[in-house]
Each structure stands twice: as structure tokens, then as C-alpha cells.
Amino acid sequence: MSDRKATFAKRQRESELKEKAKIKEARRQARRDTPRATKGPEIAWDEAVNIVTNPIDSAMPGLAGANDAPPADNDDDATPPAPNPTPD
């Protein structure tokens, strides 16, 4: 009896896969049949553009020039940084 159950489950899986493949092919064919006015992806001309001059500074604003100048938001009650240990 277990053979019948396994066979039925296998047939059901195969039929579901075939149905999904038919649906996918129908979607692809519909996409192929629709005419496109342009070639390639559409360009969103109405969206704003942010120009990045130095990608490292914009990606990590806290690290850019960290060794050159003190941080901008200097709290009085914050503990001062520990001095760098020197090798003996």
C-alpha cells in the first residue's frame, strides 16, 4: 500500500511542476509579445540625483579625517580618549 501512496505523491509533485512551468512560459510569452518603445531599462528622469565626489567620505562620514581634527560634537562630560601605548 505504501507504494501507491508514494507513486501518487510523486505524480502530484510532477503535475504541479508542469503546471508551474506552463504558467511561467505563458508569462514569458506574454512579455515577449508586448512591444517595447525603448530598448533597455527605463530611465527615471524625474528622480533626484545625488552626486558623490569621494565615496569613502560619504560612506563613512565619522571616519573621514578622524586623525586630523577632533570630532564635531565634543561633550564636556565625556571621558577623554586614552593615550596610545608606546612600544618599549
N, C-alpha and C positions, 0 to 999 in steps of 0.2 A: 504493500500500500504506500509505503514511503516513496517508492519510485514514481508513482503517479503524481504525488504532491510536488516533488522536485521538478518533474517534467512540466507540470502546469505552471509553476513559478518561473521556470526558465522561458517558456513560451510567452508568458505575460511580460517579462522583462524585455524580451526581444521585440515584442509588438509595441511596447511603449517607446523603445529606442527608435523603431522605424517611424512611429508617429511623430516623434520629436524631430527626426531628420526631415520628414516631409514638410513639417511646419517651418523649419529653418530654411529649407530650399525655397519654399514659397515666399518667405520674407526676402531672401536674397534676389529671387527673380523679380519681385515687385520693385525692389530698389534699382535693379538693372534696367527695368523698363521705363522708369521715370526719367524724363530728360532733365539735364542739368544745364543751367545758364552759364555757369563758370566752371573752370577746371581747377581742381584742388580745393582745399578747405576755404570756407568763407572767412573774410577778414572783418572784424568788428571795428569799423571806422569810428563809431561813436563812443568807444570806451577810452578812458583816460590812460595816458602812458606815463609811467614813472621812469625817468632816466637815472641810471645808476652809473656814477663816474668811477667809483672804486668799490668793487663788490665786497672786498674784505671789510671796509669801514661800515658799509650798510648792513652786512650780515651780522657783525658783532660790534655794535657801537660802543660797548663798555670796554672792549679790548684795544680799540684804535688809539694809539698814543698813550697808553696807560703808563708807560715808563717815563714819558716826557713831562706830564702835567698831573697835578693832584685831581682827584675826582671832583665833579661839579657840585654834587650835593654833600658838602662836608658838614657833618653833625658835630657839635661841640662835645656832646656826651658820649660819643663813640670812642672806643679804645684805639690808641694809635697802633699802627702796624708794628709787628716785632721786627727788630733789625735782622738783616741777613747774616747767618753764621758764616764766619770766615774759616777756611780750612787751616789746620795747624801744621 
